Amino acid sequence: MNVLKHLLFTVFMGGLLLSADGLVQAQGTEVSALIEKAEAAGIEQSAVAELLRRAQSQEMSNQQLQQILESALDLSDQNLPGQVAVDKALEGLSKGVPADRIIPAVHNIGEGMRQAAEIVDPWMKRSEVQQMMGRTGQSMSQNIFRGEMIRAASKSFVQKIPASQINRIFNEIGSEEILSTRSAGDVLAAVSVLSDLPTSSSQPEISASLIIRALRGGFDADKLQQLPSAMKMGQQRSQLPASSVIEGAAQQMEKGTPAKQVLQNLFNGNIGGGPPGNIPPGLERRPDRGNNNNNPGNNNRGGNNGPNG
Amino acid sequence: MRQVPLILGLFLLITSAGFSQQGQTILSLDSRVGYSTNSYLNPFLGEWDSTMEAGYNFTSLLGQSFWYGNGHSLSLTGGVIYEPFFDEQLSTWKGGIGLLDYNYRLANKLSIGVEGGSSFMQNQYSRTFFWVQPKITWFLTPFTLVRTKLGSSFRNYRNYGEVDELSDRLDLYSLEFETWPTYRWRVTAGIFGGMDILPDIQKGFTTQASAGYHFRNGASITLAGYVQQYQFQQAVTESSGGTNTIPPAGEGATTTTADHTNRIIRLKLESTLPVSKRFALFADVGAMRFLDNNAEKNLDDFNVSGGVRFSIEPKLNSGAPAITPEWDKDSDQQEIHITFSGEGRLYLVGSFNNWNKDGIPLTEQSENTYTTQLSLKMGAYEYKVLRVRGDSEEWLEFSDEVYTVSDGFDSENAMILVE
């Protein structure tokens, strides 16, 4: 009876192995086909080759590799930058992220880009945008600009910022007033930082409003990129709500304070005149205030240590 | 004096325990010289003695650590103080101070907290203060607040004249107002006093108002005015003026029916000028008039002082420090500079090299400064910096000043935009 059991088990496992091998082979064929398609779709060969190499060395299954390549191809088929999906997978593998966490990240980016394209594409056709792109000295090609704008806007969708707010910011930065004076890089940076401002998830309209004011106030791409970290720092140092920090920064922008100074004030926790927090620089609480004036350490309740004392 | 090492120890323990990862620690050496005609106007001292007319030095070595996060903020300050006089008949004051300030934001417009501290000063006699004050702050607007504090203060004097030791407790209140009508101007006002005499406020209070202007370079100038009033019945002892004298009146203090109303009116002009990241100059001028309804003559005193402050920000973290990459960019090339003082080799890894960890080594251009050059096409690129030590690899964190984006894997990438 035992012999029969062993025999049956061996036959069963052998069958399983044969079918699995067939599956692997089938998947391998499909992956090869996808790789060819990816290269034909303009995704960098070196990136795809690197993806294959890392997938093998980190034991990513063919099925998972297939999912990544399919995501990239889906994006390319929709005239979206499929390279982004491959890049994200490469990043995850480089950082040692398990494959089952890489796939959702790649899908999220793809979904975000699809939603972003619905806003970016009609926006790109606006005459003001076309004029900006045609302006002398504009270094970014229209195709590259579109791809980068889609990537930048997709971050906002990934962070669940309502489409209406993203639409609003595109409408406002698409005005002639802004586009006639700003470069494509500035506009790209403005869209890119939207999702990174501290109010973007809870009060996206405040973030959108700040970015518009920053563009009007002369913030270039580099300064705009510093805005999210400056805002976070300002909020932490001042211990004010994010909306107050934004209001303070916006006040400074509207009063013509140079962008560099606005950022420095934020980094120092000096929020547009708001009450400063316990800011160490310069030691706000100076030692000579330790035992004088209103400090209870003096026990000076009404000048009790007068000359009669 | 025994409290000072305790305060410093606590301060260092807390800062080295990791608070500085979400905060800041600063050490400052503050030294000034001045001249005053009443020791009440001396920095920190605040002991009334209008005969103490002398030049002085005031030197303090203080450490302050500030931690914040999730609506909480905590500031700890501690250090030592040294105040010699340029008069051989006057002896030097020495001592230490420790301060604590904690705040928690309950809601957008409301925060609660507590302030506390202790100080010890020693001359021919010694003086110890300890105080704790819970507080509530209400933000009327983002730029206007009202704060109230209620708390207790304890004081102890030893070897004061013929008295070996005296101690007492005072319960104090304060109501403060602060507003920034424009970005440059800061206006404050407040009233302070003892709880026991609050029902009849004429018996004792201090009011304060100030207006300060803050320049773009960090310099500031502030004019502050104070009116203090206190009433008491005529004192019996020669050395103490009333029920609230410092030191507290001991046995033998009696009162008569004569009522005194004393007022101190004081004006002070303070200015600060940062001359570099580490050095700041400051100068103060103050004047004071003392009025007594039973005295024929008013007393006038003044104080002038000026000095320099040297501040450093020590690194207390034992782990890898956060980095702040700086880019020099033109249309063809981009050069990154990173200041890093740890061990190991650094590599730049990002979307520009397929996130290849063997990618772009950063070379140590000068001591602790690493650099490399890239020739990137137009576009936005995400990147990180990898530290390799032997067989171990570590992604370095970016400082709060660096623009970072979520990488979708619970971490952050920095970003460079090439136009």
Interface residues (C-beta under 8 A of the other chain):
Chain A: S46 A47 E50 D87 K88 L90 E91 G92 L93 S94 K95 V97 R101 I102 A105 N108 I109 S139 M140 S141 I144 E148 R151 A152 K155 V158 Q159 S183 A184 G185 L188 A189 S192 V193 S195 D196 A221 D222 Q225 Q226 P228 S229 A230 K232 M233 Q236 R237 Q239 L240 P241 S243 S244 E247 G248 Q251 Q252 K255 T257 Q261 N265 F267 N270 I271 G272 G273 G274 P275 G277 N278 I279 P280 P281 G282 L283 R285 R286 P287 D288 G290 N291 N292 N293 N294 P296 G297 N298 N299 N300 R301 G302 G303 N304 N305 G306 P307 N308 G309
Chain B: Q22 Q24 T25 I26 S28 D30 Y40 P43 F44 L45 G46 E47 W48 S50 F58 S60 L62 Q64 S65 F66 Y68 G69 G71 S73 S75 T77 G79 I81 I97 L99 D101 N103 R105 N108 S111 G117 S119 M121 F129 W131 Q133 F139 P142 F143 T144 L145 K149 G151 S153 R155 L170 L172 S174 E176 E178 W180 P181 T182 Y183 R184 W185 R186 G190 F192 G193 G194 I197 K203 G204 F205 T206 Q208 H214 R216 G218 A224 Y226 Q228 Q229 Y230 A235 S239 S240 G241 G242 N244 T245 I246 H260 N262 R263 I264 T272 P274 A280 D284 F290 D292 L299 R309 S311 S331 V349 S351 N354 W355 N356 K357 K377 M378 G379 A380 E382 W395 D400 E401 V402 Y403 T404 V405 S406 D407 G408 F409 S411 N413 M415 L417 E419
